[in-house]
Amino acid sequence: MLCFACQSTIGADDNWCAKCGAAVAKRADPDSEQRFVTILRADVVDSTGLVADLDPEEAVSRLEPALIAMRGAVRQFGGIVSKELGDGLAAVFGAPIADDNHAPLACHAAIELVRRVAGLGDPRLQVRVGLHSGRVVTYMVASEYSKVYEIGGAAQHLAARLEAVAEPNQIYASEACQNLAEGNVQFEYLGRKQLKGFSEPLPIYRVASATDVSSWRVRRARSVARFVNRLKETARLRQLAHDADPDRQTALLIGDPGIGKSRLVHEFVDQLTREGWLPIHAECSPNLQGAPFSTLKALLLSILEGAAADPDGLAKLTAIQRSAIDAVLDRPISDPEWGELEPHARGRAISEACCAIVEGLVVRRRAVILIEDLHWIDRASETVMAALASLRAPGLLVLLTSRPNGIPDWVERSNAEITALRSLDEDAGREMLDDILGSSANMADLKNRVVLHTASVPLFIEEVCRSLKDSGILRGHWGELALARPVGDLGIPSSIQGVIATRLDRISKEERALLQIAAALGPSSTESLLREVSGLPQEAFQRCLTALDRVEFLVRIDVEQDGLLEFPHEMVRQVTYDSMVEKLRESVHARILATLEGNGSSYDEPSKLCYHAMRAKDWQRAFAYGRTAARKSLARSAFADAINYFEIAMAALDKTPFARSREADAIDLRIEARTAFMSAGKVAEWFDLGRDAEGRANAVGDIGRKVAAMAVRSGAQNFYGTPIEAIETGEEVARLAGEWGSPGWLNLAQYSLGQAYFIAGRFREAEQMLGQACVQLSGPDASAPPGTTPRTLLLLCCMMKSVTHTTLGELDTGIEFHERAAAIADESNRPFDRVAAGYSGGFLMLGQGNPEGAADILGEAFALTQKYGIRLFVPVVTCHLGIAYLEQGRLDEARLTLIEAREEARSVGYTSIVLRASIYLALAVSRLGDTGAALNMLREVRNTARQQGFSGLEAEALFSEATISPATNENERNLVLHQLRMAIAIASDSGAKPLLHRAEALLNGMLADSQ
């Protein structure tokens, strides 16, 4: 173990560091948890060859110097040696205490490791190192004689593979590590390499060297937004600068990482520099926290750079003071008196020399000293910084920045003005996003989401936007970005995970456990529910809650209404949740589920109960609550939600032990789910539900459920397959349903079969089959299968009856059945029912020669499909809306609408509407002047319809082709006459009188003209 202050070795039983006197913090074993870390793997090259001929003791002695060097390098940069492997080691950075600089620290440790081994002077001792950043599980493993801090997960394997392929004395890093350490470390891209155990070649980088670029310059180079808003804080700093003329002033800005401390002070110092102030700057570094006087050395170099124009100021130093400066800067010292001084006297001389230089500078020019990141200051520099902050020198302003957990005691003694920096307000966050994304109105929703997701923390905003751009969701240049595809989960960039985890490590175990329960409950919860789940005594609960509120992890929103609690932003909740190992998560969710069931508070929220049951891996409850949530979603026409919960219920049920009763539930669930998939236009999935259910029913010999599953598959085949297949399956299902006495399934089978007959152009058989279903569904014993109601099924039968009779030219009967459908839709007021009735009403209006009325009705139906996600009806409604536009002469609108209908039908798998939309699109294209393209389109439709059995659509394509084909010579005229006679034959056979009459009229007209 090493001293946190001076990095000296400390014994296991020591309470104090023997070298510097710092107290040794005694820690309990860390809990098992998930963390985002950087893993370092290192080994000696060809270690077997080095020790093959040696006895055991000699072999250990041969490799031990290299292992000592490795351990020292890892510990120098805050790493933990997780495992020693005889000729190498595995180390982790960023655990058990989180550190947002884990990747740069690991890279620096690797560079130091290679340097130390090379410095042993043994040319045969060479090492190779692999580095990777990723998520791992950390846990303690105890044996009889020791304890090991283990890391598990795929991340450690990638680090090991990188180590294995590295060249001697080289460091290979993954892309994840490179992304996090870029700027602090220089990398060389080596291309993609195939690594053992990985299916695809991975990008590999060689760590070339460490850079001397400050953390601020690295962050500034990555920044893509201008400085915004901090008007209040800047005004206060300016007031302090003004007061610095008569007296000294010290200001400390504290804030969590990413909040914008460095950006604010650098912007302010730049302003002062333009006004003639001398800037003096030093940055405390986590890489150099164990190096004595590292911060002071940086400060002195900055001071001497500013004093270069005034060598007289330095000449006034005493000999001892000059020696003190040389000692800090590692220069040769010739004064023998310096060597005779005691350590405390040397320290006093260094402080006095630094203060003297600064006092000499500010006599001639106002100066601002900026010391950043005090939480990383080395112990030796602290005394001098305290002296500088307490100087009473007119014209001097001292600015300090620190995280909340690293403020030295001397800051308060220096009477510093302390300002706690908060995140930006929402307006400022949007202003920053305007600068990053651009001012396009299309970005408004994304900006609102980012503001809520990040709570307007500047670094978080930038990194989330960078992640979206790197993933290809955003394209273009900064300030002029555009969405390339829809934005899903905003996620948590790896650069942010360590920042939040660092904050989490500052709270106690008890507070963290409570925060984890809150994270499992969701973005918000109530005090009463959180306390009930946690089981904490009231006093302890309130103490933890107050502490979490103070650090802005869990904020009290409304004390009066059961103490509403919220996370300030989703990223804090997600990092907290992700830190739990799987077993702990399951346990927490099981406790939440038991609490919600026990108090009955979520009885009407099955979706919430389903979520916690799934996370608790209580599969039976997840199935039950998922099914209930799906049914509730169906009732309000929320089909996407219904599909989600049906899929959850199906997956959960399949994880329970096999039993005949389980299979019965699984079949019933798939049958019931068909309505959601059907309505959402997921035809392929609808078909698969029926096929899967049929296979399960066959496996357990359940004939009744097999008939139901076949009925589901039959309905999907009206869209998914050819009419011949749909009719064959439909007739078999109707026969089996009748034989087995299943009236509900018989009604559904007859509806699906009637629809199949209509699609095939067998209109008279269609109206007869649909008529049988209407009679049965109108009686007192009306029955429908699970997932629908007799009234909804009757509405669909009436809708198809109306459409069929209109196609047959029987408009009075079409009106009668449309009115029945509309009455049911008015009664239920369900969006799905209203769309169905709107479709039959629009079709009827077209049959009556009223395209204006049809457009109005179909336009309303289309709006409902978009609002409620009723995608099954989108192609058919859009197609007939396009036809209505065409018949009104609104050709451009017709063309665009019919193209949309055709593409939507293709995506759904609705073949008959693909063909129908193409027929009328061809007519629109012809009337717009491109007859050649229109004829090609119609010929393709005609051939497809003939091959696949869509005889009604074949007749429509033939008639349309005849209407636009040129007839300027005998051959062309004979071709048109042939097309008309074929259309007449099909229409006569099917009973489609309106089409028959139009074709006959055109044929007779052409014959009369020729005579």
TORMARPA-998411 format. One record per residue (C-alpha): x, z, y. Coordinates in steps of 0.2 Angstrom, whole numbers, plus 5000, padded with zeros to 4 digits. Example, Ala and Ser with C-alpha at 12.3 -4.5 7.8 and 13.67 -1.06 7.14 Angstrom:
TORMARPA-998411
506250394978 506850364995 
END
This chain:
TORMARPA-998411
500050005000 500649965018 500450055034 499149965045 500149995060 501949955056 501749875038 502950005030 502750055012 501650205009 501550314994 499850324984 499750514989 500350505007 499250545021 500350495035 501550345037 503350415036 504050285049 502750285063 501650435059 499950335058 498650415048 498250335031 496450285028 495850335011 494650205004 493350214990 493350064978 492549914986 490849864979 490549704970 489949574982 490049384987 491349345001 491949185009 493849205007 495549105006 496449114989 498249094987 499049054970 500949054969 502149044954 503949014950 504348834945 504948814927 504949004924 504948974906 506648884907 507349024917 507049164905 506949074888 508649144882 508549314890 507949474883 506349554890 507249664903 508349524909 506849414910 505949534921 507549564932 507749374934 506049344941 505749504950 506649464966 505449314968 503949424965 504549554977 504649414990 502949354986 502149524987 502949555004 502449395012 500649415006 500549595013 501349545029 499849445034 498549555027 498249485010 497849584994 498749544978 497349524966 498349484950 500149464945 500449334932 502249374926 502949224936 501749224950 500249304958 498549274965 498049344982 496549344992 496349345011 494649405019 494249535006 493849675003 493849685023 493249525030 494349435042 493749275051 495649215052 495849225033 496349035031 497649035045 498349205038 498449135021 499348985027 500649085037 500849205021 501149045010 502448985023 503349155023 503249165004 504249005002 505449055016 505749225008 506049154990 507249014998 508149155007 508649244991 510049114989 509649064971 509348874970 508548894953 507149004960 505848884967 504048914970 502448814973 500848874981 499048824981 497748874994 495848854994 494448935005 492748964997 491449084991 491949204977 491349364969 492449514971 492449664960 493549804953 494149804935 494749964928 495849984913 496750134905 498150134917 497650034932 496349954943 496349774948 495349694963 494749534954 494049374962 492849264952 492149094954 492648914954 493648934971 495049024962 495148884949 495348754963 496748854970 497648864953 497448684951 498248644968 499648764964 499948674947 500148504955 501248564970 503048504972 504348634971 504448744987 502848654994 501148724998 499548624994 497948665002 496148604999 495148515013 494048675015 495648775019 496348635030 494648635040 494748815044 496648825048 496848665057 497648695074 498548855069 499448765055 500048585054 499548485038 500048325030 498648225021 499248175004 497648074999 496548114985 497148174968 496348204951 496448384947 496148454929 494348514927 493648414942 492648254939 493148174955 494748154964 494948284978 495748274995 497448374996 498448425011 500248495012 500548635023 501948575034 502248715046 501548845057 501148805075 501548905091 499848855098 498849005104 497149045097 496349005113 497148835114 496548795096 494748855100 494848755117 495348595108 493848615096 492648645110 491448505114 490348595128 490748635146 490648815152 488948865156 487949005164 489049165165 488649185183 488349375183 489949415174 491049295184 490349365200 490849545194 492549485190 492749405207 492249565215 493549655206 494849525211 494349545229 494549735227 496249705220 497049685237 497049865242 497149945225 497349895207 495949855196 495749835177 494349745168 493949745150 492749615142 492149665125 491049565113 490949505096 491949345090 491149185096 490249265111 491349175124 492549305130 494049195130 493149045138 492549165152 494149245157 495149075156 493848995167 494049135179 495949145179 495948955182 494948985198 496149115204 497649005200 496948875211 496749005225 498649045224 498649185211 500049195198 499349195181 500249305167 499549285150 499849355133 498749345117 498849475103 498949385086 498349435069 499849345062 501049455072 500049625071 501449695061 502849635072 503449765084 503349705103 502549535098 501249545112 502449615125 503649485121 502349345125 501949435141 503749455146 504049265143 502549235154 503149355168 504849275168 504149105169 503149155184 504649255191 505849105189 505649055207 506149235213 507749285204 507949425217 506549515209 507449525192 509149575201 508349735207 508249805189 509449935183 510649895170 509649995157 508049905162 508849735160 509449795143 507749845139 507049675143 508449585133 507949705118 506149645118 506649465120 507949475105 509349435117 511149505115 511449675123 513249705130 512849875139 513450015127 512350145135 510850055127 511450095110 511650275114 509850295119 508550385108 507050285102 505850375114 507050345129 507150155125 505250145124 505150225141 506550105148 505549955142 503950015150 504850055167 505649885167 504049795164 503149885177 504549865189 504549675187 502649665189 502749775205 504049665212 503049505209 501449565217 502349615233 502549435237 501049355227 499449415220 499449415201 498249425187 498749485170 497749425155 497949505139 496749435125 496149515109 496749695111 496049725093 497549635086 498949715097 500449785089 500749965090 502449955099 501649855113 500249965117 501150095127 501849965139 500149885140 499350055145 500650075158 500349905166 498449935165 498750095175 499850025188 499350055206 499949895214 498949805227 498649625223 498649655204 497149615193 497249655174 496049575163 495849625145 494749565130 494349645114 493149655100 492049815100 492949895085 494749875092 494749955109 496350065112 496050245119 497150205134 495850085141 494750225146 496150315154 496550165165 494850185173 494450005167 492849915172 492049885155 490849745152 489949705136 489649515134 488049465126 487549295120 486849165132 484949165136 483949025128 483948915144 485848925144 485948885126 484848735128 485948685143 487448695132 486548585119 486148455132 488048445135 488348435116 486948325110 486348235125 484748235135 483648125123 481948195121 482048155102 483348305101 482148435109 481548505092 483348515085 483848605101 482548735099 482948755081 484848775085 484448905098 483349015087 484648995072 486149045082 485349165095 486349055108 488049125103 489148985110 490348975096 488948965083 488048825093 489648725093 490048745075 488248715069 488248555079 489948505073 489348535055 487848415058 489048285065 490348305051 488948285038 488248125045 486648195051 487148165069 488048005074 488847945090 489948025103 489848205109 488548205123 487648055116 487248095098 485748025088 484948085072 485447975058 484248065046 483048215046 483848385048 483548505034 484248675033 485448705047 486548815036 488048925041 489748835044 491148905034 492048935051 490649055056 490449155039 492049255042 491549295060 489849375054 490649455039 491949535050 490549625060 489649675044 491149765038 491049875053 489449965047 489350105034 488850075016 487150155019 486850045034 487349895024 486249935010 484749945021 485249785030 485349695013 483549755009 482949695026 483849525023 482949505006 481249545015 481549395026 481849365045 480649505050 479949655042 479149825047 479849995047 478650065035 478949935022 480849935024 480850125022 479650125007 480849994998 482450085003 481850254997 482850335011 482350505019 481550485036 483050555045 484350455036 483250295038 483050315057 484950355059 485350195050 484050095059 484650155076 486450105071 485949935066 484949915082 486349965092 487549835084 486149705086 485949675067 484149725065 483249735081 481649835085 480449715092 478749815093 478850005091 476950015093 476449895079 477249975064 478949955071 479249765069 481049725065 481949565066 483649485064 484349425080 484649255071 484549175054 486449165051 486649355051 485249375039 485949235027 487749305027 487049475023 485949415009 487349305002 488549455002 487549524987 487949484970 486649414959 486249574950 486049674966 484849534973 483749544958 483649734959 483249724977 481849594975 481149684960 481049844971 480149744985 478949664973 478549834965 478249904983 477149754989 476149764973 475949954974 475349964992 474249804991 474849745008 475249575002 473749544990 473249395001 474949325002 475349264985 476749154992 477749314997 477449394980 477949234971 479549224982 480149404977 479649374959 480649224957 482149304966 481949454954 481849334939 480249414934 479649244927 477849294921 477449364938 478249214947 477149104937 475549194941 475849214959 476549034961 474948964953 473849074965 474849014980 474648834974 472848854973 472748924990 473748784997 472648654989 471048734996 471748705014 472348525009 474148585011 474748474997 476648485000 476548674999 475448654984 476648544975 478048664979 477148814972 476548724956 478348674953 478948854955 477548904943 478048774930 479848814931 479549004930 478348984915 479648884905 480849024907 479749144897 479849154878 479049014868 477349054862 475748944859 474849034873 476348994885 476148814880 474348814884 474648894901 476048754904 474848614899 473448684910 474648704925 475148524924 473348464923 472848574938 474448514948 473948334946 472748344962 474148404973 475348264967 474048134967 473448174985 475248174991 475548004984 476848064971 476147944958 477647934947 477748134946 475848134943 476048014928 477448124922 476348274923 475148194911 476448124899 477348294898 475648394896 475148264882 476848294873 476648484873 474848464867 475448354853 476748484848 475548624847 474148524839 472948554854 471748404854 470648464868 472148484880 472848314874 471248234879 471448314896 473248264898 472848084893 471448084907 472848144919 473948004914 472547874914 472147914932 473947884937 474047724928 472847644940 474247654952 475847664942 475547534928 474547364926 472647354925 472747314906 473747464902 472547574913 471047504905 471647524888 472147714891 470547744901 469347674887 470247784874 470147944885 468347914889 467947894870 468948044865 468148154879 466448104873 466848144855 467548314859 466148364870 467148384886 465948334900 467148374914 468548274907 467248134903 466748124921 468548114927 468947984913 467447874918 467947884937 469747834932 469147694921 467847634934 469347624946 470347534933 469047404931 468847374949 470747354951 470747224937 469347134946 467947174933 466747234946 465147244936 465947354923 466647454937 465047494945 464147534928 465547654923 465547734940 463647744940 463647844923 464847974931 463747984947 462248024936 463148154926 463948234942 462248234951 461348334938 461148524936 462548534923 463848434933 465548474927 467348434933 469048474926 470148614933 471048564949 469448484957 467548524959 466048424953 465648384972 467348314976 467348214960 465548144964 466148104981 467547994974 466347914962 465147874977 466647814987 467147684973 465347644970 465147594988 466747494988 466247404972 464447364978 465147294995 466347184985 464947124975 463947084991 462647224987 462747305004 461147405004 461747494988 463547504996 462747595011 461747715000 463347774990 464347785006 463047895014 463148004999 465048015000 464948055019 463648195016 464748285004 466248265016 465248335030 464748475019 466448525013 467448475029 468948455018 470248335025 470448245008 468548225007 468348155025 469748035022 468947965006 467247945015 468147865029 468947735017 467247685010 466447685027 467847565034 467747455019 465847445021 466047395039 467247255035 465947195022 464647195036 465647095047 466047235060 467947245061 467847355077 466747485069 467947475053 469447505064 468747655072 468247735056 469947695047 470947745062 470147925061 470547925042 472347875045 472548015058 471948135045 473148075031 474548095043 474048265049 473748335031 475048235021 473648145011 474848015006 473847934992 472647865004 473947805017 474247635009 472447595006 471747655023 473247575032 472947405023 471147395028 471447455046 472647305046 471247195040 470147255053 471447215067 471647035059 469747005059 469747055078 471146935082 472347075086 473746985076 475347075081 474447245078 473847175061 475547105056 476447275060 475047375052 475047275036 476947275034 476847465035 475447475022 476447365010 477947465012 477047635010 476147564995 477847514987 478547684990 477047764982 476947634968 475247574972 475347394966 473647334970 473747374988 475547294989 474647134984 473147154995 474147195010 475247045007 473746935006 473146985023 474946995030 475146815025 473546765035 474146855050 475846775049 475046605047 473946635062 475546685072 476246515068 477346525052 476246445039 477746405028 478146595026 476346635024 476146515009 477746575001 477046755002 475346704995 476046604980 477146754975 475546864976 474546744966 475846734952 476046924951 474246954951 473946824937 475446894927 474947084928 473047064927 472447084945 471146944943 470146994959 471646994970 472146824961 470546754967 470846824985 472646744985 471946574979 470646574992 471846625006 473046495001 471746365002 471246415019 472946395027 473646255016 473846085025 472745945018 473445795027 473545675011 472745654994 473945764984 473845914997 471945894997 471845894978 472946054977 471746144990 470246084980 471046154964 471446324972 469646334978 468846294961 470046424953 469446554965 467646514963 467846524944 468646704945 467346764958 465946694948 466546784933 466846944942 465246944952 466146954969 464746854979 465546864996 467146784991 466146664980 465046604994 466546585006 467546484993 466046374989 465646345007 467446285010 467446174995 465746094999 466346065017 467945975010 466945874998 465745825012 467145775023 467945665010 466245575007 
END
